[in-house]
Amino acid sequence: MKVKDYFLFFIVLFITYIINTPHIQSMEANAAIVQKDYVLVLNSHNETNQQSIDVINSLSQLLYSIPSIGMYSESLNILEINTEEDRLKKWNYIQNRYTHSPQAVVFIGTPAFILYKDDIKNFWGDVPMILCYADDYIGSIKQCIFSEEITPDMRISIKEVIKDYNITGIHDDLFIEETIQLMQQIIPDMKQIAFISDLRYASALVRKKLQQTIKEKFPHLSIVYLTQGEIKTDDMISKLMSYGKHTGIIFYSWFVKDGSDKDNLLSNNIYKSIGTFVYAPLFTLMDVGVREGSLSGGNYVSGSYYGQETANMLRKNIKWYTCT
């Protein structure tokens, strides 16, 4: 990458960061919640995750008409939880801030559920829960913290786990096969797929699903994994710039742990900048970047629809809603 390209790259990243980073209070700065009736959202991701934004916006719209009911959300930033001590630190914060039971807990992503489902049940009892998930199975807390691969013998079915909790699941399907078929239509000479992701637990599961899908359905395709934490942002961009007409690119996520990639500004919205340097079409497995034209397309459930389905499930399952 030339010096002038680096300079332009940093400018684009800076603008992306400023525009897309919301202003939030730090967890430590928040005082204890005194409101009696509220819904607590535990977001496995950070504040810039588009699916999380869609779900939280839909829940906010639902609860806006009920002034007596509050809604609070905590972004757990799973990449920051590296040890059991880190996990307990965040849980201590949660139980100290939310001293009385919420009307419901909404989990966005399975990591938050894996890490805190038992703490919540022990602390608040049989509180209603809603789980937004894309995985058919989960692993242990240790596997979640260290993003370890879940071997077939260690998989635990989500449907079996939720039987022990007062929980309703909202499944977000991943249409990997259908997205690759779409890519083949646009890139008929495609011989390999470059998959952009990170070291989060969710990304590890998607990489495994992608690998299985290609092995079973598209054995003629090879995979190149560009994984944040294993490759720096600059090097990832350079790799993408080197690919020709035989490579299809799928962007899944690029969450950067603070301090792990010091040469670059940190934002999962990096996909908005990639298109400045990469002229090949960029595909996605989620509703992110397509509406504004940053990504070319993919096969997925729209974020607004998924958020509305979550809000509808909250409406059906919370007893106070029908009494207002």
N, C-alpha and C positions, 0 to 999 in steps of 0.2 A: 504494500500500500504506500503510495507516494505521500510526501509531507503535506501537500495541499489537501489530499484526501483525508488524512488524519485530522487536519484543522477543521474541514467541513464536517467530518464525522462528529467531532466533539461539540461543535456548535449545534448540530441537529439534536444530539443527545441532551444537551443542556436545555434547549427549548422544550423538548419532549418531557423532560423531568419537571420543569417549572409548571407546565400546563397541566400535567396529569397527576401530580402528587397532591393529594388532598391535605388540608390543614386539620390535624387531629391532635387531641391531647395525649400526652404520654400516659401509660398505664399507672405509673407511680404517682402522677399528679391528681388522679381522680379520687374524690372523696367517697365515703360509703353512701350507698343508695338508700334513701329513706322512703321512696315511693312504694306503696303497698302492693299495687298491681302492676306488673310489667312482664315483658317477654325478653328473654336473654338470648342473643345470637352469638354463638361461638364460631368464628370464622377460622378455618384451618389455614387460610392463606394470608397475604398481606392486603392492605387497603386498596391496592390498585388492581386486584384481580377482577376481571370484568364479570365473571359469573357471580362472584360475591356481591358486587355492586348491584347487579340485576335483581338478585334475591332480596337484598336489604331494601332496595327501592320499592319492590312490590310489597314487602311486609310493612314498610313505612306508610304506603298509600292505604293499606287495609286498616292500620291502627290510627290513622289520622282522624277518622270519624269517631273515634272513641277516646275523648280527651282524658278520661280517668285511667287509661292504660298506657303505660310508657313502654318504650323499647330501647334497649341498650345493646350495643354490639362490641365484642372484643376480638380483635384480629390477633391470632396467636403466633403468626409468623413462624411456622413449624421449623424453618431452617435455623432458627435461633435456639431451638430446644435440642441440645446435643447430649445431655446427660439426664439421669433421673433427678439430680439436684435442680436442673433447669426446669424440668416438668413440675416439680413440687413448688418451686418459686412462683410460677405462674398460677398454680392452683391456690396457693396461699393468698395471692393477690385477689383472686376471684372470690374466695369464700370470705375474705375480710371486707370486700366491697359490697358483695351481695349477701347480706347477712340473713335475709329471709327468703323463702322459696319463691321463685318466679312462677307465673302462670304456665309458662312453657319454656323449654329450651330448644332452640333450633341450631343444629349442627350443619355448617356448610363444609362438606368434605368429610371423609372418614377419619383422617388423623385426629381431629378434635374429639371425635366420638371414642376412638380407641384409647386415647390418653386420659380421658376424664369421665367416661361413662360410669365407672364404679365410684369415683369420688363424689359425683353428683348424686347418685342413688343413695350413698351412705349419708351425705350431708343434708339433702333436701327430700329424701324419701322417694315416693313413687310419682315424681313430677312428670307430666306429659313431655315427650320429646319428639322432635321431627328431625329425621336424618336425610340430608341431600347427599346422595352418593352415586358414584359411577362404577364402583368395584363390586363384583359379585362375591368376593371373599375378603377377609381381613387377616392380619397377623397379630403378633403380640406387641406390647408396648415397646419392647427392645427393638423389634424389627421396624417399627414405625420411627423411632428416634434415629436409628442408624441407617434408614432407607435400605434395609437388607432385602435381598430377594426372598420371596416366600415360596419355598419348594412345595410341590403338590401335597406332600404328606403333612405339611404344616399349615395348610390353608383351612380357614374357618369360614363357613358359609355365613354371609350376612343374615340371611333369612333365619338361620338357627340362632345366631347371637341375639337378635332383637326379640326373640321369644321371652327372654329373661328381663325385659324392660318394657316400660309403658311407652312404646315408641312406634312411630309410623315412618316408613321409608318412602322417599321420592327418588326414583331411579333416573339417572341421566345417562342414556346409552351412548356408547362410543361407536361410531360407524366407520371403523377403520377400513374394512373391505370396500365399502361404498365410496369412500374418499379416494382410495387408490384407483378404483375403476374410473372415477372422474378424472384423476390425474392422467391416466392412460389415454383418455380421449383427447386431452389437451396436449400431452407430450407423447405422441405415438412411439417415439424411439427411446422411451425411458428404460434404462437398464439398472438404475440404482436410486435409492431414496436416502436423502440426508434428513435426519430427524433431529430437530432442535429441542432440547429439554434441559432439565436441571436435576439437582440431587434430591429433590423432595420425594417423599414416600409415594405420592400420587404419580409422579413422573416415572418412578421405577416400575410401577404396575403397568403403566401405559407402554413403556418400552417392551415389557414382557409380552403384552398382548399384540403389539406390532410385530414382534419377532415370530410369534406363533401364527399370526395371520399370513405373513409373507411365506413362511415355511409350508403352510397348508394350501394357500390359495394362489400365491405368486412366486413359485420356487425359482423362477428365472431372474428375479430381482435380488440385488444385494442391498445391504443397509449400512449407512455410515452414521454413527451416533456422534452428534455434537452436543456435549453435555456440559453445562455450566458447572464449574468446580473441577472439571477435568481439562477444560480448555478455556482460555481467556476470551473476552468479547472481541478484542482486536483480531485474534487468530481465527475465531469463528467466522467473522466477516470476511477475512482473507480467503478462507476455505470456500465460502459460498461464491465469492467472486471468481474462483478458479473453475467452477463447475460449468460444463457445457450443456448441450441439448439432450444428453443422455441421463441427466440427473433431475429428479423431482424433489422439491423441498417441502417438508412439513414443519411448521412452527407449532410447538405445543406450549412451551413456557420457558422463561429465562429469569427466574428469581435469583437474585444475587445476594448472598449472605454478606452483611456489612463487613467491609475490610478484606473480603476474599478476592476482589478484583479491583484493586486500587487505581488502576489506570483509567477506569471508566466510571461515569455516573451510573447510579443504580436505579433501574426501573424495569418492571416486567413489560412495559410498553416499548421495549427496544424494537419490537416488530415494526413500529412506525418508522424507524430509522433504517432498518435493513434494506427496504425498498429503494433507498437513495443510492445504494451501491450495487445491489443485485438486480439484474434485469430479468432473471427467470421468474416465472410465476411462483408465488408463495402460497401454500395451502395450509389449512388448519383443521383440527378436530373439534374445535369449540367455536362458539359465537363470539369471535374476537377479531377485530381488524377488517372484517369484510365490508361492513356497512359504510365505513369511511374510506374504503378503497385501498387500505394498506396491504391487505392480503387478498388473494385472488378468489378463494372460495374453499368449499369443503362440504362434507355431509354431516350435519349436526342438528341438535335441537336448539332453537333460538333461545337466547338468554331471557328475553322478556316472557316467553311462554313458560319456561322453566320456573322463573320467579313467580309468575302468576299461579302456577300449579302449587307451589309451596305455600303461597298466601291462602289459596283455597283450602289446602289441607289444614292450615292453622285455623281457619274459620270453622271448619267442621269438627275439629278436635278440642277446641277450648270452650269449656262450659259457659264462661262468662259472656262470650260473644252473643249467644242467643238470649241473654237476659238483659241486654242493653236496648 
